[in-house]
Amino acid sequence: MKSTYELAVLYHPDLEIDIDKAEAKVSKIVTDNGGEVTNKESWGKRKTAYPVKGHEHAVYVFYALELEGASVQKIESVLNITDEVIRFLIVKQDEKAQSKAASFRAKRKNPDADERPERTERSERSHRSDRNEEGER
Amino acid sequence: MTKKVTRETTGSIFFDYKDVKTLQRYVNQYGQIEVRKRTGLTEMQQRRLAKAIKRARHIALLPFVANN
């Protein structure tokens, strides 16, 4: 069964101009191991929080992958010996937590009818705080 | 005495390791993760926060130790 993984890659800072070649290499590693790149997000060159293999900067690229669980280890072992990549991270996307948080945020923006009594209470409170502000002035 | 922060939310929050700005709110000036008493998060949220911060540290988005 395939599932969604996130891959974060820090490329060597000197590759900034010729990043396409390095990116092609990484996506080839993924496809060779039965994976599929579904999305890509580039942050460009960025200062790292601490030196990584002696580099103060790195080119950040994030990928969304469709992977077979068994191929994660294979990809990791290949990325470890790839010179263009100075650091990487593969994590499984927590879709459950993400969607839960998204639905909660949506609920908060336009609350359902059930939550309206709570709202009136809140508006009363804001009245009180209004008065306080006036008093201060 | 550290002041206890009132709970920010009752719902679930998802912490993304790429979202540096949000994660930075939960570390102190030395880069340490703040305790639950100060973050005002639930147990589950704190665990997820810690995981996200540790991931962000691994890809050098956040420092392990900051001294500036």
N, CA and C atoms of all chains as a GROMACS GRO file, in nm:
protein
  615
    1MET      N    1   0.084  -0.120   0.000
    1MET     CA    2   0.000   0.000   0.000
    1MET      C    3   0.087   0.124   0.000
    2LYS      N    4   0.051   0.217  -0.085
    2LYS     CA    5   0.128   0.341  -0.091
    2LYS      C    6   0.069   0.445   0.004
    3SER      N    7   0.159   0.524   0.061
    3SER     CA    8   0.110   0.635   0.144
    3SER      C    9   0.192   0.760   0.116
    4THR      N   10   0.143   0.872   0.168
    4THR     CA   11   0.206   0.999   0.138
    4THR      C   12   0.320   1.028   0.236
    5TYR      N   13   0.433   1.061   0.182
    5TYR     CA   14   0.548   1.097   0.263
    5TYR      C   15   0.594   1.238   0.226
    6GLU      N   16   0.659   1.301   0.320
    6GLU     CA   17   0.720   1.430   0.292
    6GLU      C   18   0.871   1.414   0.294
    7LEU      N   19   0.935   1.473   0.194
    7LEU     CA   20   1.080   1.467   0.188
    7LEU      C   21   1.134   1.610   0.187
    8ALA      N   22   1.219   1.640   0.283
    8ALA     CA   23   1.286   1.770   0.286
    8ALA      C   24   1.432   1.749   0.251
    9VAL      N   25   1.481   1.825   0.155
    9VAL     CA   26   1.620   1.808   0.111
    9VAL      C   27   1.694   1.941   0.123
   10LEU      N   28   1.812   1.935   0.184
   10LEU     CA   29   1.902   2.051   0.188
   10LEU      C   30   2.014   2.024   0.089
   11TYR      N   31   2.016   2.104  -0.019
   11TYR     CA   32   2.120   2.087  -0.120
   11TYR      C   33   2.242   2.170  -0.085
   12HIS      N   34   2.353   2.129  -0.142
   12HIS     CA   35   2.478   2.203  -0.127
   12HIS      C   36   2.459   2.347  -0.173
   13PRO      N   37   2.504   2.447  -0.094
   13PRO     CA   38   2.476   2.588  -0.128
   13PRO      C   39   2.536   2.632  -0.263
   14ASP      N   40   2.645   2.568  -0.307
   14ASP     CA   41   2.706   2.607  -0.435
   14ASP      C   42   2.622   2.564  -0.555
   15LEU      N   43   2.521   2.480  -0.532
   15LEU     CA   44   2.440   2.429  -0.642
   15LEU      C   45   2.322   2.520  -0.675
   16GLU      N   46   2.314   2.634  -0.608
   16GLU     CA   47   2.196   2.720  -0.622
   16GLU      C   48   2.164   2.753  -0.768
   17ILE      N   49   2.267   2.784  -0.849
   17ILE     CA   50   2.243   2.824  -0.988
   17ILE      C   51   2.203   2.704  -1.072
   18ASP      N   52   2.266   2.591  -1.043
   18ASP     CA   53   2.245   2.472  -1.126
   18ASP      C   54   2.166   2.368  -1.048
   19ILE      N   55   2.055   2.413  -0.988
   19ILE     CA   56   1.981   2.325  -0.898
   19ILE      C   57   1.904   2.216  -0.973
   20ASP      N   58   1.865   2.245  -1.100
   20ASP     CA   59   1.780   2.151  -1.175
   20ASP      C   60   1.844   2.013  -1.188
   21LYS      N   61   1.975   2.013  -1.210
   21LYS     CA   62   2.047   1.888  -1.228
   21LYS      C   63   2.038   1.802  -1.100
   22ALA      N   64   2.063   1.870  -0.986
   22ALA     CA   65   2.059   1.800  -0.858
   22ALA      C   66   1.917   1.750  -0.827
   23GLU      N   67   1.819   1.836  -0.862
   23GLU     CA   68   1.680   1.796  -0.835
   23GLU      C   69   1.639   1.678  -0.921
   24ALA      N   70   1.686   1.677  -1.046
   24ALA     CA   71   1.657   1.564  -1.135
   24ALA      C   72   1.716   1.435  -1.077
   25LYS      N   73   1.833   1.448  -1.018
   25LYS     CA   74   1.900   1.332  -0.960
   25LYS      C   75   1.818   1.274  -0.844
   26VAL      N   76   1.767   1.365  -0.760
   26VAL     CA   77   1.689   1.321  -0.645
   26VAL      C   78   1.556   1.259  -0.688
   27SER      N   79   1.489   1.323  -0.785
   27SER     CA   80   1.361   1.266  -0.829
   27SER      C   81   1.382   1.132  -0.900
   28LYS      N   82   1.501   1.115  -0.960
   28LYS     CA   83   1.532   0.986  -1.022
   28LYS      C   84   1.548   0.878  -0.914
   29ILE      N   85   1.613   0.918  -0.804
   29ILE     CA   86   1.629   0.824  -0.693
   29ILE      C   87   1.493   0.776  -0.643
   30VAL      N   88   1.398   0.873  -0.636
   30VAL     CA   89   1.264   0.839  -0.588
   30VAL      C   90   1.194   0.746  -0.685
   31THR      N   91   1.196   0.782  -0.815
   31THR     CA   92   1.123   0.701  -0.913
   31THR      C   93   1.187   0.563  -0.931
   32ASP      N   94   1.319   0.556  -0.918
   32ASP     CA   95   1.388   0.427  -0.931
   32ASP      C   96   1.346   0.330  -0.822
   33ASN      N   97   1.305   0.386  -0.706
   33ASN     CA   98   1.264   0.300  -0.596
   33ASN      C   99   1.112   0.285  -0.587
   34GLY      N  100   1.045   0.303  -0.700
   34GLY     CA  101   0.900   0.281  -0.706
   34GLY      C  102   0.819   0.391  -0.643
   35GLY      N  103   0.876   0.511  -0.632
   35GLY     CA  104   0.803   0.624  -0.575
   35GLY      C  105   0.757   0.721  -0.682
   36GLU      N  106   0.690   0.824  -0.636
   36GLU     CA  107   0.633   0.920  -0.729
   36GLU      C  108   0.632   1.057  -0.660
   37VAL      N  109   0.686   1.159  -0.730
   37VAL     CA  110   0.686   1.294  -0.674
   37VAL      C  111   0.555   1.363  -0.713
   38THR      N  112   0.472   1.398  -0.614
   38THR     CA  113   0.343   1.458  -0.646
   38THR      C  114   0.344   1.610  -0.631
   39ASN      N  115   0.433   1.661  -0.550
   39ASN     CA  116   0.435   1.807  -0.527
   39ASN      C  117   0.576   1.851  -0.490
   40LYS      N  118   0.606   1.976  -0.522
   40LYS     CA  119   0.738   2.029  -0.491
   40LYS      C  120   0.727   2.173  -0.442
   41GLU      N  121   0.805   2.204  -0.340
   41GLU     CA  122   0.803   2.340  -0.286
   41GLU      C  123   0.948   2.384  -0.264
   42SER      N  124   0.987   2.492  -0.333
   42SER     CA  125   1.125   2.541  -0.320
   42SER      C  126   1.131   2.666  -0.233
   43TRP      N  127   1.223   2.665  -0.143
   43TRP     CA  128   1.243   2.784  -0.057
   43TRP      C  129   1.366   2.863  -0.101
   44GLY      N  130   1.446   2.807  -0.189
   44GLY     CA  131   1.569   2.874  -0.231
   44GLY      C  132   1.677   2.865  -0.126
   45LYS      N  133   1.780   2.948  -0.145
   45LYS     CA  134   1.894   2.946  -0.053
   45LYS      C  135   1.856   3.015   0.077
   46ARG      N  136   1.893   2.955   0.188
   46ARG     CA  137   1.852   3.002   0.319
   46ARG      C  138   1.965   2.979   0.416
   47LYS      N  139   1.975   3.064   0.514
   47LYS     CA  140   2.079   3.045   0.616
   47LYS      C  141   2.033   2.934   0.710
   48THR      N  142   2.124   2.843   0.739
   48THR     CA  143   2.088   2.735   0.832
   48THR      C  144   2.107   2.783   0.976
   49ALA      N  145   2.034   2.720   1.066
   49ALA     CA  146   2.039   2.761   1.208
   49ALA      C  147   2.173   2.728   1.272
   50TYR      N  148   2.242   2.632   1.214
   50TYR     CA  149   2.376   2.593   1.261
   50TYR      C  150   2.448   2.534   1.141
   51PRO      N  151   2.582   2.529   1.142
   51PRO     CA  152   2.653   2.476   1.026
   51PRO      C  153   2.620   2.328   1.001
   52VAL      N  154   2.584   2.297   0.876
   52VAL     CA  155   2.556   2.159   0.837
   52VAL      C  156   2.669   2.115   0.745
   53LYS      N  157   2.746   2.018   0.786
   53LYS     CA  158   2.864   1.972   0.713
   53LYS      C  159   2.954   2.088   0.672
   54GLY      N  160   2.965   2.186   0.761
   54GLY     CA  161   3.052   2.299   0.737
   54GLY      C  162   2.992   2.412   0.655
   55HIS      N  163   2.865   2.397   0.613
   55HIS     CA  164   2.800   2.501   0.532
   55HIS      C  165   2.706   2.584   0.618
   56GLU      N  166   2.715   2.717   0.600
   56GLU     CA  167   2.627   2.808   0.674
   56GLU      C  168   2.494   2.827   0.600
   57HIS      N  169   2.490   2.791   0.472
   57HIS     CA  170   2.368   2.806   0.393
   57HIS      C  171   2.333   2.674   0.327
   58ALA      N  172   2.206   2.664   0.283
   58ALA     CA  173   2.164   2.546   0.208
   58ALA      C  174   2.044   2.583   0.122
   59VAL      N  175   2.024   2.507   0.013
   59VAL     CA  176   1.907   2.528  -0.072
   59VAL      C  177   1.798   2.431  -0.026
   60TYR      N  178   1.686   2.486   0.021
   60TYR     CA  179   1.579   2.404   0.078
   60TYR      C  180   1.476   2.370  -0.029
   61VAL      N  181   1.446   2.241  -0.043
   61VAL     CA  182   1.338   2.197  -0.132
   61VAL      C  183   1.257   2.090  -0.059
   62PHE      N  184   1.125   2.105  -0.065
   62PHE     CA  185   1.036   2.009   0.000
   62PHE      C  186   0.954   1.935  -0.106
   63TYR      N  187   0.943   1.804  -0.091
   63TYR     CA  188   0.868   1.723  -0.186
   63TYR      C  189   0.756   1.649  -0.113
   64ALA      N  190   0.647   1.626  -0.186
   64ALA     CA  191   0.546   1.531  -0.140
   64ALA      C  192   0.560   1.406  -0.224
   65LEU      N  193   0.568   1.291  -0.158
   65LEU     CA  194   0.594   1.167  -0.229
   65LEU      C  195   0.484   1.066  -0.205
   66GLU      N  196   0.462   0.982  -0.307
   66GLU     CA  197   0.377   0.864  -0.291
   66GLU      C  198   0.472   0.746  -0.289
   67LEU      N  199   0.479   0.679  -0.175
   67LEU     CA  200   0.580   0.575  -0.160
   67LEU      C  201   0.523   0.447  -0.103
   68GLU      N  202   0.591   0.338  -0.140
   68GLU     CA  203   0.569   0.209  -0.074
   68GLU      C  204   0.653   0.213   0.053
   69GLY      N  205   0.599   0.164   0.164
   69GLY     CA  206   0.671   0.173   0.291
   69GLY      C  207   0.812   0.116   0.285
   70ALA      N  208   0.830   0.008   0.208
   70ALA     CA  209   0.960  -0.059   0.204
   70ALA      C  210   1.065   0.023   0.132
   71SER      N  211   1.023   0.113   0.044
   71SER     CA  212   1.122   0.188  -0.036
   71SER      C  213   1.182   0.306   0.040
   72VAL      N  214   1.124   0.339   0.157
   72VAL     CA  215   1.176   0.452   0.234
   72VAL      C  216   1.322   0.428   0.272
   73GLN      N  217   1.350   0.310   0.324
   73GLN     CA  218   1.487   0.277   0.366
   73GLN      C  219   1.583   0.280   0.248
   74LYS      N  220   1.536   0.231   0.133
   74LYS     CA  221   1.623   0.229   0.015
   74LYS      C  222   1.659   0.370  -0.027
   75ILE      N  223   1.558   0.458  -0.029
   75ILE     CA  224   1.582   0.598  -0.068
   75ILE      C  225   1.676   0.665   0.030
   76GLU      N  226   1.655   0.636   0.159
   76GLU     CA  227   1.742   0.696   0.261
   76GLU      C  228   1.888   0.655   0.241
   77SER      N  229   1.908   0.528   0.212
   77SER     CA  230   2.047   0.482   0.198
   77SER      C  231   2.114   0.543   0.075
   78VAL      N  232   2.035   0.569  -0.032
   78VAL     CA  233   2.094   0.630  -0.151
   78VAL      C  234   2.121   0.779  -0.127
   79LEU      N  235   2.027   0.846  -0.061
   79LEU     CA  236   2.045   0.990  -0.034
   79LEU      C  237   2.165   1.014   0.057
   80ASN      N  238   2.192   0.918   0.144
   80ASN     CA  239   2.305   0.931   0.236
   80ASN      C  240   2.439   0.940   0.164
   81ILE      N  241   2.448   0.877   0.045
   81ILE     CA  242   2.575   0.878  -0.027
   81ILE      C  243   2.570   0.971  -0.148
   82THR      N  244   2.466   1.058  -0.152
   82THR     CA  245   2.458   1.156  -0.262
   82THR      C  246   2.527   1.285  -0.217
   83ASP      N  247   2.627   1.326  -0.293
   83ASP     CA  248   2.708   1.442  -0.251
   83ASP      C  249   2.631   1.573  -0.258
   84GLU      N  250   2.535   1.584  -0.351
   84GLU     CA  251   2.460   1.709  -0.367
   84GLU      C  252   2.373   1.739  -0.245
   85VAL      N  253   2.330   1.634  -0.177
   85VAL     CA  254   2.240   1.649  -0.062
   85VAL      C  255   2.323   1.652   0.066
   86ILE      N  256   2.311   1.763   0.142
   86ILE     CA  257   2.389   1.770   0.265
   86ILE      C  258   2.307   1.725   0.386
   87ARG      N  259   2.174   1.728   0.375
   87ARG     CA  260   2.089   1.684   0.486
   87ARG      C  261   1.951   1.656   0.428
   88PHE      N  262   1.882   1.554   0.480
   88PHE     CA  263   1.746   1.529   0.433
   88PHE      C  264   1.661   1.472   0.545
   89LEU      N  265   1.530   1.474   0.525
   89LEU     CA  266   1.436   1.422   0.624
   89LEU      C  267   1.317   1.363   0.551
   90ILE      N  268   1.285   1.238   0.580
   90ILE     CA  269   1.165   1.176   0.523
   90ILE      C  270   1.068   1.147   0.637
   91VAL      N  271   0.949   1.202   0.630
   91VAL     CA  272   0.848   1.173   0.732
   91VAL      C  273   0.716   1.140   0.664
   92LYS      N  274   0.638   1.060   0.733
   92LYS     CA  275   0.504   1.027   0.685
   92LYS      C  276   0.413   1.144   0.719
   93GLN      N  277   0.328   1.181   0.625
   93GLN     CA  278   0.239   1.293   0.650
   93GLN      C  279   0.126   1.249   0.742
   94ASP      N  280   0.105   1.327   0.849
   94ASP     CA  281  -0.002   1.295   0.944
   94ASP      C  282  -0.132   1.358   0.894
   95GLU      N  283  -0.196   1.289   0.798
   95GLU     CA  284  -0.316   1.346   0.735
   95GLU      C  285  -0.430   1.362   0.834
   96LYS      N  286  -0.438   1.268   0.929
   96LYS     CA  287  -0.548   1.270   1.026
   96LYS      C  288  -0.542   1.398   1.110
   97ALA      N  289  -0.423   1.426   1.164
   97ALA     CA  290  -0.408   1.544   1.249
   97ALA      C  291  -0.425   1.672   1.168
   98GLN      N  292  -0.376   1.669   1.043
   98GLN     CA  293  -0.384   1.787   0.958
   98GLN      C  294  -0.528   1.823   0.926
   99SER      N  295  -0.608   1.721   0.886
   99SER     CA  296  -0.746   1.747   0.848
   99SER      C  297  -0.829   1.788   0.970
  100LYS      N  298  -0.794   1.728   1.086
  100LYS     CA  299  -0.865   1.761   1.208
  100LYS      C  300  -0.843   1.908   1.244
  101ALA      N  301  -0.718   1.951   1.232
  101ALA     CA  302  -0.685   2.090   1.263
  101ALA      C  303  -0.752   2.186   1.164
  102ALA      N  304  -0.758   2.143   1.037
  102ALA     CA  305  -0.819   2.228   0.935
  102ALA      C  306  -0.968   2.245   0.960
  103SER      N  307  -1.034   2.134   0.997
  103SER     CA  308  -1.178   2.141   1.021
  103SER      C  309  -1.208   2.225   1.145
  104PHE      N  310  -1.117   2.217   1.243
  104PHE     CA  311  -1.136   2.296   1.364
  104PHE      C  312  -1.125   2.444   1.334
  105ARG      N  313  -1.026   2.477   1.248
  105ARG     CA  314  -1.005   2.617   1.211
  105ARG      C  315  -1.127   2.670   1.134
  106ALA      N  316  -1.182   2.585   1.046
  106ALA     CA  317  -1.299   2.626   0.967
  106ALA      C  318  -1.419   2.650   1.058
  107LYS      N  319  -1.433   2.561   1.158
  107LYS     CA  320  -1.545   2.571   1.252
  107LYS      C  321  -1.537   2.701   1.330
  108ARG      N  322  -1.415   2.738   1.361
  108ARG     CA  323  -1.393   2.857   1.442
  108ARG      C  324  -1.430   2.984   1.364
  109LYS      N  325  -1.403   2.980   1.233
  109LYS     CA  326  -1.431   3.097   1.150
  109LYS      C  327  -1.581   3.122   1.136
  110ASN      N  328  -1.659   3.015   1.103
  110ASN     CA  329  -1.804   3.030   1.094
  110ASN      C  330  -1.871   2.924   1.181
  111PRO      N  331  -1.890   2.955   1.310
  111PRO     CA  332  -1.942   2.858   1.404
  111PRO      C  333  -2.086   2.813   1.370
  112ASP      N  334  -2.115   2.688   1.406
  112ASP     CA  335  -2.248   2.633   1.380
  112ASP      C  336  -2.350   2.695   1.474
  113ALA      N  337  -2.477   2.661   1.446
  113ALA     CA  338  -2.586   2.718   1.527
  113ALA      C  339  -2.573   2.677   1.674
  114ASP      N  340  -2.516   2.557   1.698
  114ASP     CA  341  -2.504   2.507   1.835
  114ASP      C  342  -2.417   2.598   1.921
  115GLU      N  343  -2.324   2.662   1.857
  115GLU     CA  344  -2.226   2.738   1.935
  115GLU      C  345  -2.264   2.884   1.956
  116ARG      N  346  -2.385   2.919   1.911
  116ARG     CA  347  -2.421   3.061   1.918
  116ARG      C  348  -2.440   3.114   2.061
  117PRO      N  349  -2.500   3.036   2.153
  117PRO     CA  350  -2.515   3.089   2.290
  117PRO      C  351  -2.382   3.134   2.349
  118GLU      N  352  -2.280   3.056   2.317
  118GLU     CA  353  -2.146   3.089   2.366
  118GLU      C  354  -2.103   3.225   2.312
  119ARG      N  355  -2.147   3.252   2.190
  119ARG     CA  356  -2.105   3.376   2.125
  119ARG      C  357  -2.163   3.499   2.194
  120THR      N  358  -2.291   3.490   2.234
  120THR     CA  359  -2.353   3.605   2.299
  120THR      C  360  -2.280   3.636   2.430
  121GLU      N  361  -2.242   3.526   2.496
  121GLU     CA  362  -2.167   3.542   2.620
  121GLU      C  363  -2.039   3.621   2.595
  122ARG      N  364  -1.975   3.584   2.483
  122ARG     CA  365  -1.849   3.647   2.449
  122ARG      C  366  -1.869   3.796   2.420
  123SER      N  367  -1.981   3.829   2.352
  123SER     CA  368  -2.003   3.969   2.317
  123SER      C  369  -2.028   4.053   2.442
  124GLU      N  370  -2.094   3.990   2.542
  124GLU     CA  371  -2.114   4.061   2.669
  124GLU      C  372  -1.979   4.097   2.731
  125ARG      N  373  -1.892   3.996   2.725
  125ARG     CA  374  -1.760   4.017   2.783
  125ARG      C  375  -1.688   4.132   2.713
  126SER      N  376  -1.703   4.137   2.580
  126SER     CA  377  -1.632   4.241   2.506
  126SER      C  378  -1.688   4.379   2.542
  127HIS      N  379  -1.820   4.382   2.575
  127HIS     CA  380  -1.879   4.508   2.619
  127HIS      C  381  -1.807   4.562   2.742
  128ARG      N  382  -1.789   4.466   2.835
  128ARG     CA  383  -1.725   4.503   2.960
  128ARG      C  384  -1.584   4.558   2.936
  129SER      N  385  -1.514   4.490   2.847
  129SER     CA  386  -1.376   4.534   2.822
  129SER      C  387  -1.377   4.672   2.754
  130ASP      N  388  -1.483   4.696   2.673
  130ASP     CA  389  -1.496   4.829   2.609
  130ASP      C  390  -1.502   4.937   2.716
  131ARG      N  391  -1.586   4.908   2.816
  131ARG     CA  392  -1.604   5.008   2.922
  131ARG      C  393  -1.471   5.036   2.994
  132ASN      N  394  -1.398   4.926   3.017
  132ASN     CA  395  -1.269   4.940   3.084
  132ASN      C  396  -1.176   5.032   3.006
  133GLU      N  397  -1.177   5.010   2.874
  133GLU     CA  398  -1.089   5.091   2.790
  133GLU      C  399  -1.126   5.238   2.800
  134GLU      N  400  -1.259   5.264   2.801
  134GLU     CA  401  -1.304   5.402   2.811
  134GLU      C  402  -1.260   5.464   2.943
  135GLY      N  403  -1.271   5.381   3.048
  135GLY     CA  404  -1.232   5.429   3.180
  135GLY      C  405  -1.085   5.471   3.184
  136GLU      N  406  -1.004   5.392   3.114
  136GLU     CA  407  -0.862   5.424   3.115
  136GLU      C  408  -0.834   5.556   3.045
  137ARG      N  409  -0.911   5.579   2.941
  137ARG     CA  410  -0.888   5.704   2.867
  137ARG      C  411  -0.934   5.821   2.951
  138MET      N  412   0.896   3.290   3.984
  138MET     CA  413   0.781   3.202   3.953
  138MET      C  414   0.739   3.221   3.808
  139THR      N  415   0.721   3.109   3.739
  139THR     CA  416   0.672   3.121   3.602
  139THR      C  417   0.520   3.132   3.604
  140LYS      N  418   0.473   3.220   3.523
  140LYS     CA  419   0.330   3.244   3.519
  140LYS      C  420   0.263   3.140   3.431
  141LYS      N  421   0.153   3.085   3.478
  141LYS     CA  422   0.082   2.987   3.395
  141LYS      C  423  -0.001   3.061   3.291
  142VAL      N  424   0.017   3.017   3.165
  142VAL     CA  425  -0.055   3.080   3.055
  142VAL      C  426  -0.189   3.011   3.040
  143THR      N  427  -0.293   3.087   3.015
  143THR     CA  428  -0.424   3.025   2.995
  143THR      C  429  -0.425   2.950   2.863
  144ARG      N  430  -0.501   2.844   2.859
  144ARG     CA  431  -0.505   2.758   2.742
  144ARG      C  432  -0.554   2.836   2.619
  145GLU      N  433  -0.478   2.821   2.512
  145GLU     CA  434  -0.508   2.897   2.391
  145GLU      C  435  -0.632   2.845   2.320
  146THR      N  436  -0.644   2.714   2.314
  146THR     CA  437  -0.751   2.657   2.233
  146THR      C  438  -0.793   2.522   2.292
  147THR      N  439  -0.915   2.484   2.265
  147THR     CA  440  -0.960   2.353   2.311
  147THR      C  441  -0.956   2.250   2.201
  148GLY      N  442  -0.938   2.296   2.076
  148GLY     CA  443  -0.935   2.204   1.963
  148GLY      C  444  -0.796   2.151   1.938
  149SER      N  445  -0.782   2.068   1.837
  149SER     CA  446  -0.652   2.012   1.804
  149SER      C  447  -0.576   2.109   1.717
  150ILE      N  448  -0.447   2.122   1.743
  150ILE     CA  449  -0.363   2.203   1.657
  150ILE      C  450  -0.265   2.111   1.588
  151PHE      N  451  -0.241   2.137   1.461
  151PHE     CA  452  -0.141   2.061   1.388
  151PHE      C  453  -0.016   2.147   1.376
  152PHE      N  454   0.097   2.094   1.420
  152PHE     CA  455   0.223   2.168   1.409
  152PHE      C  456   0.302   2.115   1.290
  153ASP      N  457   0.338   2.206   1.201
  153ASP     CA  458   0.416   2.169   1.085
  153ASP      C  459   0.562   2.203   1.112
  154TYR      N  460   0.652   2.107   1.083
  154TYR     CA  461   0.793   2.133   1.111
  154TYR      C  462   0.851   2.241   1.019
  155LYS      N  463   0.781   2.273   0.909
  155LYS     CA  464   0.828   2.377   0.817
  155LYS      C  465   0.786   2.516   0.863
  156ASP      N  466   0.688   2.523   0.953
  156ASP     CA  467   0.631   2.651   0.996
  156ASP      C  468   0.717   2.710   1.108
  157VAL      N  469   0.828   2.769   1.070
  157VAL     CA  470   0.928   2.814   1.168
  157VAL      C  471   0.870   2.922   1.260
  158LYS      N  472   0.792   3.012   1.201
  158LYS     CA  473   0.741   3.124   1.278
  158LYS      C  474   0.656   3.078   1.397
  159THR      N  475   0.569   2.982   1.374
  159THR     CA  476   0.484   2.930   1.481
  159THR      C  477   0.568   2.857   1.585
  160LEU      N  478   0.660   2.773   1.538
  160LEU     CA  479   0.740   2.692   1.631
  160LEU      C  480   0.827   2.780   1.719
  161GLN      N  481   0.875   2.891   1.663
  161GLN     CA  482   0.962   2.980   1.739
  161GLN      C  483   0.893   3.039   1.861
  162ARG      N  484   0.761   3.048   1.855
  162ARG     CA  485   0.687   3.101   1.970
  162ARG      C  486   0.698   3.010   2.091
  163TYR      N  487   0.730   2.883   2.067
  163TYR     CA  488   0.731   2.785   2.176
  163TYR      C  489   0.871   2.746   2.221
  164VAL      N  490   0.973   2.819   2.177
  164VAL     CA  491   1.108   2.794   2.229
  164VAL      C  492   1.157   2.922   2.297
  165ASN      N  493   1.243   2.905   2.397
  165ASN     CA  494   1.293   3.024   2.467
  165ASN      C  495   1.416   3.078   2.395
  166GLN      N  496   1.480   3.179   2.454
  166GLN     CA  497   1.591   3.246   2.384
  166GLN      C  498   1.711   3.155   2.363
  167TYR      N  499   1.719   3.045   2.438
  167TYR     CA  500   1.829   2.952   2.419
  167TYR      C  501   1.791   2.838   2.324
  168GLY      N  502   1.671   2.843   2.270
  168GLY     CA  503   1.628   2.740   2.177
  168GLY      C  504   1.566   2.620   2.242
  169GLN      N  505   1.543   2.626   2.375
  169GLN     CA  506   1.482   2.513   2.445
  169GLN      C  507   1.330   2.516   2.426
  170ILE      N  508   1.271   2.398   2.422
  170ILE     CA  509   1.125   2.388   2.413
  170ILE      C  510   1.065   2.429   2.547
  171GLU      N  511   0.964   2.516   2.542
  171GLU     CA  512   0.901   2.562   2.666
  171GLU      C  513   0.816   2.450   2.727
  172VAL      N  514   0.801   2.455   2.860
  172VAL     CA  515   0.723   2.353   2.929
  172VAL      C  516   0.574   2.380   2.907
  173ARG      N  517   0.493   2.279   2.936
  173ARG     CA  518   0.349   2.290   2.914
  173ARG      C  519   0.288   2.404   2.995
  174LYS      N  520   0.345   2.426   3.111
  174LYS     CA  521   0.294   2.532   3.197
  174LYS      C  522   0.298   2.667   3.125
  175ARG      N  523   0.404   2.684   3.045
  175ARG     CA  524   0.419   2.812   2.976
  175ARG      C  525   0.354   2.816   2.838
  176THR      N  526   0.348   2.700   2.770
  176THR     CA  527   0.288   2.700   2.637
  176THR      C  528   0.136   2.697   2.644
  177GLY      N  529   0.081   2.643   2.753
  177GLY     CA  530  -0.064   2.637   2.766
  177GLY      C  531  -0.129   2.536   2.673
  178LEU      N  532  -0.053   2.436   2.630
  178LEU     CA  533  -0.106   2.336   2.539
  178LEU      C  534  -0.153   2.213   2.616
  179THR      N  535  -0.232   2.130   2.550
  179THR     CA  536  -0.271   2.003   2.610
  179THR      C  537  -0.156   1.905   2.593
  180GLU      N  538  -0.166   1.791   2.664
  180GLU     CA  539  -0.060   1.691   2.656
  180GLU      C  540  -0.031   1.650   2.513
  181MET      N  541  -0.140   1.620   2.440
  181MET     CA  542  -0.124   1.571   2.303
  181MET      C  543  -0.061   1.677   2.214
  182GLN      N  544  -0.109   1.800   2.231
  182GLN     CA  545  -0.054   1.910   2.149
  182GLN      C  546   0.094   1.931   2.178
  183GLN      N  547   0.131   1.921   2.307
  183GLN     CA  548   0.270   1.942   2.346
  183GLN      C  549   0.360   1.834   2.285
  184ARG      N  550   0.310   1.710   2.283
  184ARG     CA  551   0.388   1.601   2.223
  184ARG      C  552   0.410   1.627   2.075
  185ARG      N  553   0.303   1.673   2.006
  185ARG     CA  554   0.315   1.700   1.863
  185ARG      C  555   0.406   1.818   1.837
  186LEU      N  556   0.398   1.918   1.924
  186LEU     CA  557   0.485   2.036   1.912
  186LEU      C  558   0.631   1.994   1.924
  187ALA      N  559   0.659   1.911   2.026
  187ALA     CA  560   0.797   1.869   2.050
  187ALA      C  561   0.852   1.794   1.930
  188LYS      N  562   0.769   1.709   1.871
  188LYS     CA  563   0.811   1.634   1.755
  188LYS      C  564   0.843   1.727   1.638
  189ALA      N  565   0.755   1.825   1.616
  189ALA     CA  566   0.774   1.919   1.506
  189ALA      C  567   0.902   2.001   1.525
  190ILE      N  568   0.926   2.044   1.649
  190ILE     CA  569   1.046   2.124   1.676
  190ILE      C  570   1.172   2.040   1.652
  191LYS      N  571   1.167   1.914   1.695
  191LYS     CA  572   1.283   1.827   1.677
  191LYS      C  573   1.311   1.802   1.530
  192ARG      N  574   1.203   1.791   1.450
  192ARG     CA  575   1.222   1.774   1.306
  192ARG      C  576   1.280   1.899   1.244
  193ALA      N  577   1.230   2.015   1.288
  193ALA     CA  578   1.280   2.142   1.235
  193ALA      C  579   1.427   2.160   1.270
  194ARG      N  580   1.468   2.110   1.388
  194ARG     CA  581   1.609   2.119   1.426
  194ARG      C  582   1.695   2.034   1.335
  195HIS      N  583   1.644   1.916   1.300
  195HIS     CA  584   1.722   1.825   1.217
  195HIS      C  585   1.754   1.887   1.082
  196ILE      N  586   1.660   1.960   1.020
  196ILE     CA  587   1.687   2.022   0.891
  196ILE      C  588   1.732   2.167   0.908
  197ALA      N  589   1.784   2.199   1.026
  197ALA     CA  590   1.849   2.327   1.053
  197ALA      C  591   1.760   2.449   1.032
  198LEU      N  592   1.631   2.432   1.055
  198LEU     CA  593   1.542   2.548   1.053
  198LEU      C  594   1.539   2.614   1.191
  199LEU      N  595   1.562   2.533   1.294
  199LEU     CA  596   1.570   2.584   1.431
  199LEU      C  597   1.703   2.538   1.490
  200PRO      N  598   1.761   2.616   1.582
  200PRO     CA  599   1.887   2.576   1.641
  200PRO      C  600   1.868   2.474   1.754
  201PHE      N  601   1.967   2.388   1.775
  201PHE     CA  602   1.966   2.301   1.893
  201PHE      C  603   1.997   2.386   2.016
  202VAL      N  604   2.100   2.471   2.001
  202VAL     CA  605   2.138   2.564   2.107
  202VAL      C  606   2.156   2.701   2.045
  203ALA      N  607   2.086   2.800   2.097
  203ALA     CA  608   2.103   2.937   2.046
  203ALA      C  609   2.169   3.020   2.155
  204ASN      N  610   2.268   3.099   2.118
  204ASN     CA  611   2.327   3.188   2.217
  204ASN      C  612   2.354   3.327   2.157
  205ASN      N  613   2.247   3.390   2.117
  205ASN     CA  614   2.264   3.527   2.065
  205ASN      C  615   2.161   3.620   2.125
   0.00000   0.00000   0.00000
